[in-house]
Amino acid sequence: MRPLTDAVPKPLLEVQGKPLVVYLIESLARHGITDLVINYAHLGEQIVERLGDGGEFGVTIRYSEERQGGLETGGGIFKALPLLGDQPFIVVNGDIWTDYPFSRLPRSLEGLAHLVLVDNPAHHSAGDFVLQGEQVCSSGDTRLTYSGIGVYSNKLFAGNTLAKFPLAPLLRRAMDLGQVTGEYYPGLWQDIGTPERLAQLNQSAGSN
């Protein structure tokens, strides 16, 4: 996302004058999810300054600061675990745009994780995982893309220590044990990975 993210963290990039992360917070609040933890690293103090304690949005926000350079998705979640408690928790990437109704996420898990999968965008045509019924598999013919929305058990991270590590290997290991459920969402979803995709989103959002 450079040069845009040289001065602004990606979740604070704006669509029609509003930061991506604010759209997500407002959507979570509408669906009854009001106790939030936000991980931050690059220029993260701007996120804290903009969002504060969440009162402006009708939510409560706590923060988990990562060291300079970040911990990747797996390490970032692991560091935040003390703030998340013992029950399954929702994870939402801060750089997506979606109308997914968060209230339909499961409150309890049959395994270690539940993932929301979407159609493969043009820039990620190979997809990530396979949905077979309600089970998510690491291999198969018809792949879908992980949306960045999921529900996780802290048991998924058992055996790890505080370090920089990706999430995908943990998920694939759990999938091989039949411990990951999932759902397909056909609605609005876009990840904002390039300045061009952000510009396209601003244009399409403005025409709605």
C-alpha positions, 0 to 999 in steps of 0.5 A, spaced: 500 500 500 505 504 499 506 510 498 499 511 502 501 507 508 508 511 509 504 516 513 498 512 515 496 505 517 492 501 513 486 500 517 486 508 517 485 509 509 479 512 508 473 510 503 468 516 502 471 520 508 471 514 513 477 509 515 476 502 513 477 500 521 471 505 523 466 501 518 468 495 521 467 497 528 460 500 526 458 494 523 460 489 529 457 494 533 450 494 529 451 486 530 452 486 538 459 485 538 462 491 542 468 488 546 474 489 542 481 488 542 485 491 536 492 489 535 497 495 532 504 495 530 506 500 524 504 507 526 499 504 530 499 510 535 495 513 530 489 508 530 489 509 538 489 516 537 483 516 532 479 510 536 480 512 543 476 507 548 471 506 542 466 510 546 464 514 540 462 508 536 458 505 542 464 499 543 469 498 548 476 498 545 483 495 548 489 495 545 495 490 544 501 493 541 506 489 537 513 491 537 516 494 531 515 490 524 509 486 527 508 479 529 504 477 523 497 474 524 499 468 528 504 472 533 499 478 533 493 474 536 497 470 540 500 476 544 493 479 545 490 472 548 490 475 555 485 480 553 481 475 549 479 470 555 477 463 555 471 463 550 472 463 542 473 470 539 472 473 533 478 475 528 477 480 523 482 483 518 482 491 519 484 492 511 477 489 508 471 492 506 464 487 507 457 487 508 458 480 512 453 480 518 457 478 524 451 476 528 451 470 524 458 467 526 457 461 531 458 463 539 461 456 540 466 452 536 465 444 534 473 445 533 478 450 533 476 455 528 471 457 524 472 461 517 468 465 513 470 464 505 469 468 499 469 467 492 477 468 489 478 475 487 482 476 480 488 478 484 488 471 488 485 466 483 488 460 486 484 461 493 486 458 500 482 453 502 476 448 500 469 448 503 467 441 504 460 441 507 461 445 513 468 442 514 474 447 511 480 443 508 487 444 506 487 441 499 482 439 494 480 442 487 475 448 488 478 453 493 475 459 496 479 465 499 479 466 506 476 473 508 480 475 514 473 473 518 473 467 523 472 465 530 478 462 534 479 458 540 485 459 544 487 452 544 489 453 536 495 457 539 497 451 544 504 450 544 506 457 541 510 462 544 511 470 543 514 470 537 513 472 530 509 467 526 503 466 521 496 463 522 496 459 516 500 453 518 496 453 525 490 453 521 492 447 516 494 443 521 487 444 525 484 442 518 488 436 517 485 434 524 478 436 522 478 441 527 476 447 522 469 449 520 467 454 515 461 457 511 461 461 504 459 468 504 457 470 497 456 478 499 460 484 498 467 483 500 474 486 498 481 486 501 484 493 500 491 490 498 493 496 493 492 503 492 489 501 485 484 497 489 482 502 494 481 507 489 476 502 485 473 501 492 472 509 493 469 510 486 464 504 487 462 506 494 461 513 491 456 510 486 452 506 490 
